[in-house]
């Protein structure tokens, strides 16, 4: 089964995360199928960047989304809806 979850990168006390699609049996920082975005909890603005199209693709293929990534996706969709549309 494919899961969309966070993968830890960075050093001790300076952790950043990548949002990845991976096999549910692989370890947290192990092999992954695709990088779908990033998350930096230390930043105050622009804490994350997500490729919502690819996340939608993986979920349509049956991928399970972790709770943390689901909350990030929800925030990203909310921000995208509030952003002004450029002509």
C-alpha positions in Angstrom: 0.0 0.0 0.0 1.2 3.5 -0.8 1.2 6.2 1.9 1.8 9.9 1.6 3.7 11.0 4.7 6.6 13.1 6.0 10.3 12.2 5.5 12.7 13.8 8.0 15.7 15.7 6.6 18.1 18.1 8.1 20.2 18.0 11.3 19.4 17.6 15.0 17.2 20.5 16.2 17.0 21.8 12.6 14.6 19.3 11.2 12.8 19.9 7.9 10.5 17.4 6.2 9.7 16.3 2.7 6.2 15.1 1.8 6.7 11.8 -0.1 4.7 9.0 -1.5 6.2 5.7 -0.3 5.5 2.1 0.4 3.9 1.7 3.8 6.5 -1.0 4.7 9.5 1.3 4.2 11.1 3.1 7.1 10.4 6.8 7.8 13.6 8.0 6.0 13.9 5.0 3.6 13.0 4.5 0.0 10.2 6.6 -1.5 8.4 6.7 -4.9 8.1 10.5 -5.4 8.7 13.8 -3.6 5.4 15.7 -3.4 6.4 18.8 -1.3 8.2 20.1 1.7 7.5 21.3 5.3 9.6 23.5 7.5 8.1 23.9 11.0 10.6 26.5 12.1 9.5 29.1 9.5 6.9 31.7 10.4 5.7 32.3 6.8 5.6 29.9 3.9 6.0 26.9 6.1 5.3 24.4 3.3 5.0 23.8 -0.4 2.9 21.0 -1.9 2.2 19.7 -5.4 -1.5 19.3 -5.0 -2.0 17.8 -8.4 0.4 14.9 -7.7 -1.2 14.4 -4.2 -4.6 14.1 -5.9 -3.2 11.6 -8.4 -1.8 9.4 -5.7 -4.9 9.5 -3.6 -7.0 8.6 -6.7 -4.7 5.6 -7.0 -5.5 4.5 -3.4 -2.7 6.1 -1.4 -3.4 6.7 2.3 -2.6 10.2 3.6 -1.1 10.6 7.1 -2.8 13.0 9.6 -0.1 15.6 9.4 0.0 15.7 5.6 -3.8 15.8 5.5 -3.8 18.9 7.7 -1.1 20.5 5.4 -3.2 19.7 2.3 -6.2 21.3 4.0 -4.2 24.4 4.7 -2.8 24.5 1.2 -6.3 24.2 -0.4 -7.5 27.0 1.9 -4.6 29.3 0.9 -5.1 28.5 -2.8 -8.8 29.4 -2.6 -8.1 32.7 -0.8 -5.3 33.7 -3.2 -6.3 36.2 -5.9 -6.6 34.8 -9.4 -4.2 36.4 -11.9 -5.4 37.2 -15.4 
